[in-house]
Amino acid sequence: MQTIGERLEEARKRKGISLREAAEATKIRSDFLSNIEQNQFDFDLPDIYKRGFIGNYARYLKLNADTVLTDYASQRLSNSRLGKKAGSEWFGKMEVKTSGSAEEGTAEDTAPPSLGRISTRNDESGREGSADTAADTTNETTFYFKVGLLFVGTLSLVFILFILVKSILGGAGDPGTEASNSVSSTTFDRTALPTLATNPESQQTSAAKDPITLEATGSVYLVAKQRDNQLELFRGTLGAGESKTLERSGVVDIVFTAGENFTVETKGGRIRPSVSGEAQITVD
């Protein structure tokens, strides 16, 4: 009759799976799988781990895990009974030997070296098993900690990207905040920027109210202010085909982000900035 280990090994070889591949797939160390296939279940782990390894390995090999675990329990119970029987016979022999001489019996009762060595070995194996279990627990905790850090880092990156995209594309939705910051952070040199003026006729009527119309041929962000009192007439983004008529009194300074995408319509004619990109013009 095949043992549990022989059945598992035969099923693995029948599927053409190496021991290393099985260990990677089941997340069980290869030395544990090797001991299981050799029907050696005395490696230093609690019995609940052994049962879990055997059940997972059987399911991985498409075997009936319940049947395999039942056979394992029967084998373990049988080994336990055999061990108790052998122990009782051994102690019986010890009693026969000690009956021959009182002095030998006294020496054996006071300091049995064989029992002392067995107890020490069991203590050492127990300590090694506890150390392995503690190491496995530490590794598992470290793994989950790294996964948590990765998850938090990913969320932070997504949040930062969202804020950046919103700050870039959100000018039309909230021009009073983000677009204002964009324009105010740019330093314009008025002496280096072109200043265009209307014809002499428009200069004569500059003191009176003279509406101007901002017409956009493409997306452009504009800020228009009256020079004399710094009254802000308009601040916002105009899309292609959009226009904005402003009632003004006096000279108007217009700051823009794309000079090639807009014109200014006045009574004196149409003014088009002579530069592209960010600059400023003055309409008298």
matplotlib code that plots the C-alpha trace (Angstrom):
import matplotlib.pyplot as plt

x = [0.0, 1.4, 2.2, 1.0, 4.4, 4.5, 1.1, 1.9, 5.3, 3.7, 1.0, 3.6, 5.7, 2.7, 1.9, 5.6, 6.1, 9.4, 9.7, 10.9, 7.9, 5.6, 7.2, 6.8, 3.1, 2.1, 4.4, 5.7, 9.4, 10.9, 12.6, 9.2, 7.7, 10.7, 10.1, 6.4, 7.1, 9.5, 6.8, 8.8, 6.6, 9.0, 10.2, 10.0, 6.6, 3.4, 0.9, -1.6, 1.0, 1.9, -1.8, -2.2, 0.9, -0.3, -3.8, -2.6, -0.1, -2.8, -5.2, -2.5, -1.9, -5.7, -5.9, -8.7, -7.3, -9.8, -8.7, -5.0, -5.5, -7.5, -4.7, -2.2, -4.2, -4.4, -0.7, 0.1, -2.2, -0.6, 2.9, 1.8, 0.5, 3.7, 5.8, 3.9, 4.2, 7.9, 8.4, 6.5, 8.7, 11.9, 11.0, 10.1, 13.5, 15.0, 13.2, 14.5, 18.1, 17.8, 16.5, 19.9, 21.9, 20.7, 23.7, 23.3, 19.6, 20.4, 22.9, 20.5, 17.6, 19.6, 21.2, 19.8, 22.0, 19.8, 16.7, 18.7, 20.0, 16.5, 15.1, 17.8, 17.4, 13.6, 14.2, 16.6, 14.2, 11.4, 13.5, 14.5, 10.9, 9.9, 12.7, 11.6, 8.0, 9.0, 11.2, 8.3, 6.0, 8.5, 8.9, 5.1, 4.8, 7.6, 5.9, 2.5, 4.3, 6.0, 2.7, 1.0, 3.8, 3.5, -0.3, 0.1, 2.8, 0.6, -2.3, -0.1, 1.2, -2.3, -3.4, -0.4, -1.0, -4.7, -3.8, -1.3, -3.8, -6.5, -4.1, -3.2, -6.6, -8.7, -8.1, -11.5, -13.4, -11.8, -9.9, -9.9, -7.5, -5.3, -5.1, -4.6, -1.6, -0.2, -0.3, 0.9, 3.8, 5.1, 7.2, 6.5, 9.1, 7.0, 10.1, 10.8, 7.2, 5.6, 3.2, 0.6, -1.6, -4.6, -4.6, -4.7, -8.4, -8.8, -6.3, -8.4, -11.4, -9.5, -10.8, -14.4, -15.9, -14.8, -15.7, -13.2, -13.9, -11.5, -11.9, -10.2, -9.1, -7.7, -7.5, -5.9, -5.9, -6.4, -6.2, -7.4, -7.0, -7.5, -4.2, -5.4, -7.3, -6.1, -9.7, -9.8, -12.2, -11.7, -9.8, -10.4, -9.9, -11.5, -11.8, -11.7, -14.5, -15.4, -15.3, -15.7, -16.8, -15.4, -16.6, -13.5, -12.4, -8.9, -5.8, -6.1, -3.2, -3.9, -1.7, -2.1, -0.6, -0.9, -0.6, -1.2, -4.7, -6.6, -7.2, -8.6, -11.4, -11.7, -13.4, -10.0, -9.6, -8.4, -5.2, -3.3, -0.3, 3.0, 4.4, 3.3, 3.3, 3.1, 3.3, 1.4, -0.1, -1.5, -4.7, -5.1]
y = [0.0, 3.4, 5.9, 9.5, 10.7, 8.2, 9.2, 12.9, 12.3, 10.1, 12.7, 15.4, 13.4, 12.4, 16.1, 16.8, 19.3, 19.8, 20.1, 23.7, 24.6, 23.0, 25.0, 28.3, 27.6, 26.5, 28.9, 26.0, 25.5, 22.8, 21.1, 20.7, 19.2, 16.9, 15.6, 15.1, 13.1, 11.0, 10.4, 12.1, 14.4, 15.0, 18.4, 21.2, 22.7, 22.5, 19.9, 22.4, 23.7, 20.2, 19.5, 22.7, 22.0, 18.5, 19.7, 22.5, 20.2, 17.6, 20.2, 21.6, 18.1, 17.6, 14.9, 14.5, 16.6, 15.2, 11.6, 12.5, 14.3, 11.4, 9.0, 11.4, 11.4, 7.6, 7.3, 9.8, 7.9, 4.6, 5.9, 7.4, 4.0, 2.2, 4.7, 4.2, 0.4, 0.5, 2.9, 0.5, -2.4, -0.4, 0.6, -3.0, -4.1, -1.4, -2.8, -6.4, -5.1, -3.1, -6.1, -7.8, -5.3, -2.7, -0.5, -0.5, 0.3, 3.2, 4.7, 4.3, 5.9, 8.9, 9.8, 8.1, 9.5, 8.2, 10.0, 13.2, 13.2, 12.6, 15.5, 17.8, 17.0, 17.5, 20.9, 22.0, 20.9, 22.8, 25.9, 25.6, 25.1, 28.2, 30.2, 29.1, 30.0, 33.4, 34.0, 33.1, 35.4, 38.2, 37.7, 37.7, 40.9, 42.5, 41.5, 43.0, 46.2, 46.5, 46.0, 48.7, 51.1, 50.4, 50.9, 54.2, 55.4, 54.6, 56.5, 59.5, 59.5, 59.4, 62.2, 64.4, 63.7, 64.6, 67.9, 68.7, 67.9, 70.0, 72.9, 72.8, 72.3, 73.9, 77.5, 77.7, 76.3, 78.6, 81.5, 83.5, 81.1, 78.8, 81.0, 84.0, 82.3, 81.4, 85.0, 86.6, 84.2, 85.4, 88.6, 90.8, 93.5, 96.3, 97.9, 94.8, 94.1, 95.7, 98.5, 99.2, 102.3, 103.2, 105.9, 109.6, 109.8, 107.2, 109.1, 112.2, 110.3, 108.2, 110.2, 109.3, 105.8, 103.8, 100.1, 97.6, 94.0, 91.1, 88.5, 85.1, 82.9, 80.3, 79.5, 82.5, 83.7, 87.5, 90.0, 93.6, 96.5, 100.3, 102.0, 105.0, 103.2, 99.6, 98.5, 95.0, 94.9, 91.2, 88.1, 84.7, 82.4, 82.8, 79.9, 80.0, 82.1, 83.7, 87.5, 89.8, 93.5, 95.8, 99.2, 101.2, 104.7, 105.6, 103.5, 99.7, 97.3, 93.8, 90.8, 87.7, 84.1, 83.6, 86.8, 84.9, 83.8, 87.1, 90.6, 93.9, 95.7, 99.4, 102.4, 103.2, 99.7, 96.3, 95.7, 92.4, 91.8, 91.7, 88.9, 85.4, 83.7, 85.7, 89.5, 92.7, 95.5, 98.9, 100.2, 104.0]
z = [0.0, -1.0, 1.8, 1.8, 0.5, -2.3, -3.5, -3.5, -5.3, -7.9, -8.6, -8.9, -11.3, -13.3, -13.9, -14.9, -12.1, -10.4, -6.7, -7.1, -9.2, -6.7, -3.9, -5.8, -6.6, -3.1, -1.2, 0.8, 1.3, -0.9, 2.0, 3.7, 0.4, 0.1, 3.7, 3.0, -0.2, 1.8, 4.4, 7.0, 9.1, 12.0, 10.8, 13.4, 12.8, 14.8, 13.6, 12.4, 9.9, 8.8, 8.2, 6.3, 4.1, 3.3, 2.5, 0.2, -1.5, -2.2, -3.6, -5.8, -7.2, -7.8, -5.1, -2.5, 0.4, 2.9, 2.1, 2.4, 5.7, 7.1, 6.1, 7.8, 11.0, 11.0, 10.4, 13.2, 15.6, 14.7, 15.2, 18.6, 19.7, 18.6, 20.4, 23.7, 23.3, 22.7, 25.6, 28.0, 26.9, 27.3, 30.8, 31.6, 30.6, 32.8, 35.7, 35.0, 34.8, 38.0, 40.0, 39.7, 41.7, 44.2, 43.6, 39.8, 40.3, 42.6, 40.1, 37.2, 39.2, 40.2, 36.9, 33.7, 31.0, 28.1, 29.4, 30.0, 26.4, 24.9, 27.0, 25.9, 22.2, 22.5, 24.1, 21.4, 18.6, 20.4, 20.6, 16.9, 15.9, 17.9, 16.2, 12.8, 13.5, 14.9, 11.8, 9.5, 11.4, 11.1, 7.4, 6.9, 8.9, 6.8, 3.6, 4.6, 5.8, 2.4, 0.6, 2.8, 2.0, -1.7, -1.6, 0.3, -2.1, -5.1, -3.6, -2.9, -6.5, -7.9, -5.7, -6.7, -10.4, -9.9, -8.3, -11.1, -13.9, -12.1, -11.7, -15.4, -16.9, -14.2, -15.4, -17.1, -14.1, -11.5, -13.1, -9.9, -8.1, -10.2, -13.4, -11.2, -9.5, -12.9, -14.2, -10.9, -10.7, -14.1, -14.0, -17.0, -18.1, -19.5, -21.1, -23.1, -24.1, -27.1, -26.3, -29.0, -29.1, -31.2, -33.8, -32.8, -33.1, -30.3, -28.2, -28.3, -26.8, -24.3, -21.4, -22.2, -21.9, -24.9, -24.9, -26.2, -27.3, -26.7, -29.4, -29.2, -32.1, -29.8, -26.1, -24.2, -20.6, -20.2, -17.4, -18.3, -15.8, -16.0, -15.4, -13.6, -10.8, -11.2, -11.7, -13.0, -16.0, -16.9, -15.7, -17.3, -20.2, -23.7, -26.1, -29.8, -31.2, -27.9, -27.2, -24.3, -24.5, -21.7, -20.6, -19.8, -19.0, -19.9, -20.6, -20.2, -19.7, -20.9, -19.8, -21.9, -22.2, -26.0, -28.1, -31.3, -30.1, -29.6, -31.0, -29.4, -31.2, -30.5, -32.2, -33.8, -35.4, -34.6, -32.6, -32.8, -30.5, -32.4, -30.2, -29.3, -25.9, -22.7, -22.9, -22.2, -24.4, -23.6, -25.2, -25.0]

ax = plt.figure().add_subplot(projection="3d")
ax.plot(x, y, z, "-o")
ax.set_aspect("equal")
plt.show()
